[in-house]
Every structure is written in C-alpha cells, then in structure tokens.
Amino acid sequence: MAKDEFLASSKYYFSLTGLEDLVVKKVSGIGSTLQTAGDSKSYGVSKSGKSVIQATVTGATNSKVTVEFVCTVGDDRLLKWYSDSHSEPFAGGGTKTKGERKTGTITLYNQGGEAAATWEMTGVMPASYKSVKLEAGSEGLATETIEFVYQTLHRKT
C-alpha cells in the first residue's frame, strides 16, 4: 500500500457470516451517533455564579445499513434468512433462527487489491427486505435490498 493512499469507494465488499459469496451492488447508511446531555445549556452554577456546562454521553444509536445485492439464479438465501428471522405475521410465535444474529464486515480495498480499511458489525439482523421493480423493457439488473440493524460497529483497520 502506498503511503497516504486515498481509498476509492468503488473497491469494497460486504460480507455476512455464512453469506460470504454474494454479489454486492451498493452499501449505505454506515453510522453511529452518541446522545449527549448537558451540552446545549447550563445545567447549574458554581461558586461566583459561573455557569456549568459539560457534555456527557448518555447513550448511542446505530443507523441502519442498507445493502443492495444483485440477484443470481437459484440463490434465495437472503429472502430465506429474512423470513426465518421474523415471526409469522398472523400466527406469531418464535422464529426459525431462534434470534441468531450474524457478524457483518465491510472492507475497502486499496489500488493493489489489499484490504485497507475494515468495519465489523456484530449482532446483525435483517430488518426489511425489498426486491427490484419489475418492468418490461427495463435494462437494469434484478436486485434485492436489505436493511440491516446491528448491535455494535467498530473500525478494525
């Protein structure tokens, strides 16, 4: 890797435990937000009437990660995982996956094809599933879009 090399957003891969061979078209929504308290106005005064302000972290939220996959013949694993991860709408009850979650990895590659930046998400679960709009005369590829929720996000490299 060249020193101070910039990374291109077009050289990447998204993988999930047990689903490492899917064709990925697009990834978006990677993010985490810290909630704070005491950072916007004084919460008290100290000696000599001095205002006291201190930002304190009170929690964290993760944004949902949206991944668009290219459909391939006979591969229904994404829809099956999504369906197995949720209770039946009318019957309720448990899920086939019994709450099992996966680990996800987003990797950016340098110009030499080596992994240069990696984010790891734990506790990944599909939150929503949608297929491509089917239209006569369309020239695009068939895709599946899944929105994922996750428990933690860490940059590893």
PAKEFI-521621 format. One record per residue (C-alpha): residue in one letter; x, y, z. Coordinates in steps of 0.5 Angstrom, whole numbers, padded with zeros to 4 digits, always signed. Example, Ala and Ser with C-alpha at 12.3 -4.5 7.8 and 13.67 -1.06 7.14 Angstrom:
2
A+0025-0009+0016/S+0027-0002+0014/
***
This chain:
157
M+0000+0000+0000/A+0003+0007-0002/K+0004+0012+0004/D-0002+0016+0005/E-0006+0013-0001/F-0013+0015-0002/L-0018+0010-0002/A-0024+0009-0007/S-0031+0008-0005/S-0032+0003-0011/K-0027-0002-0009/Y-0031-0005-0003/Y-0034-0012-0001/F-0040-0013+0005/S-0040-0020+0008/L-0044-0024+0013/T-0042-0030+0017/G-0045-0036+0012/L-0046-0031+0006/E-0039-0029+0004/D-0040-0030-0003/L-0046-0025-0005/V-0045-0020-0011/V-0046-0013-0007/K-0048-0007-0012/K-0049-0002-0006/V-0048-0001+0001/S-0050+0006+0005/G-0052+0008+0012/I-0046+0006+0016/G-0046+0011+0022/S-0047+0011+0030/T-0049+0017+0034/L-0047+0019+0041/Q-0053+0022+0045/T-0051+0027+0050/A-0054+0031+0056/G-0051+0038+0059/D-0048+0040+0052/S-0053+0045+0050/K-0055+0050+0056/S-0052+0051+0063/Y-0055+0045+0068/G-0053+0049+0074/V-0048+0055+0077/S-0042+0054+0081/K-0038+0059+0086/S-0039+0066+0084/G-0045+0065+0079/K-0040+0061+0074/S-0045+0057+0069/V-0043+0050+0069/I-0044+0046+0062/Q-0041+0039+0061/A-0042+0034+0055/T-0044+0028+0058/V-0045+0022+0053/T-0052+0018+0055/G-0053+0013+0050/A-0051+0011+0043/T-0055+0009+0037/N-0053+0006+0030/S-0056+0008+0024/K-0059+0002+0019/V-0054-0001+0014/T-0058-0002+0007/V-0054-0006+0002/E-0057-0008-0005/F-0055-0015-0007/V-0055-0017-0015/C-0060-0023-0015/T-0057-0029-0018/V-0061-0035-0021/G-0063-0040-0015/D-0060-0036-0009/D-0066-0035-0004/R-0061-0035+0002/L-0062-0027+0003/L-0070-0028+0003/K-0070-0034+0007/W-0066-0031+0012/Y-0070-0025+0013/S-0076-0030+0013/D-0073-0034+0018/S-0071-0029+0023/H-0078-0026+0024/S-0085-0029+0027/E-0091-0031+0022/P-0095-0024+0022/F-0101-0028+0024/A-0099-0034+0028/G-0094-0030+0032/G-0089-0035+0036/G-0082-0036+0035/T-0077-0035+0029/K-0074-0041+0026/T-0067-0037+0027/K-0069-0037+0035/G-0066-0030+0035/E-0059-0032+0032/R-0055-0026+0029/K-0049-0025+0024/T-0043-0021+0024/G-0042-0017+0018/T-0036-0014+0015/I-0035-0008+0011/T-0028-0008+0007/L-0025-0002+0003/Y-0019-0005-0002/N-0013-0001-0004/Q-0011+0000-0011/G-0006-0006-0010/G-0013-0010-0008/E-0011-0011-0001/A-0016-0010+0005/A-0014-0003+0007/A-0020-0001+0012/T-0025-0005+0015/W-0031-0004+0020/E-0034-0010+0023/M-0041-0010+0026/T-0044-0015+0031/G-0051-0017+0032/V-0053-0016+0025/M-0060-0018+0023/P-0065-0016+0017/A-0070-0011+0019/S-0073-0010+0012/Y-0073-0014+0005/K-0075-0011-0002/S-0074-0013-0009/V-0073-0009-0015/K-0079-0006-0019/L-0080-0011-0025/E-0081-0007-0031/A-0082-0009-0039/G-0076-0006-0043/S-0072-0005-0037/E-0065-0005-0037/G-0062-0006-0030/L-0060-0012-0026/A-0065-0015-0021/T-0063-0013-0014/E-0065-0015-0007/T-0065-0009-0002/I-0064-0011+0005/E-0064-0006+0011/F-0060-0009+0017/V-0060-0007+0024/Y-0054-0009+0029/Q-0051-0008+0036/T-0044-0006+0035/L-0040-0002+0030/H-0032-0002+0030/R-0027+0000+0025/K-0022-0005+0026/T-0016-0003+0021/
***
